[in-house]
Amino acid sequence: MGDKSPKSVQKQATQKKTQVNTVNEKKQQAAAAKQTATKKK
């Protein structure tokens, strides 16, 4: 289970980064949508 080869460690780090980036992007999009909605009023 615990594969510690450099390739696998790199892959896991990349996947984690991608996941974090996706979450941050969604938050930014939500914030942008909120701002646009308030500006329209």
Secondary structure, DSSP 4 states (H G I P E B T S, - for coil): -----HHHHHHHHHHHHHHHHHHHHHHHHHHHHHHHHHHH-
